[in-house]
């Protein structure tokens, strides 16, 4: 039997794999109804204005400008939402 060793414990590979798979399924289910693009106003509402502006300023998210609209890919914003970030950069 294979194990993953963490600082405080050993976890069997099957347990680890099942936990990761369950987390992925949960993320897919929570994101399945998201539109491909959201307006800037909706992005601010969903992810917080300061977060979206910081991600944009740091070049972590692409802005799509259309006539009269500024949009973001929802998948890009969701990814940034889930990644631990260093705010001291």
Secondary structure, 3 states (H helix, E strand, C coil): CCEEECCCCEEEHHHHHHHHHHHHHHHHHHHCCCCCEEEHHHHHHHHCHHHHHHHHHCCCCCCEEECCEEEEEHHHHHHHHHCCCCCCC
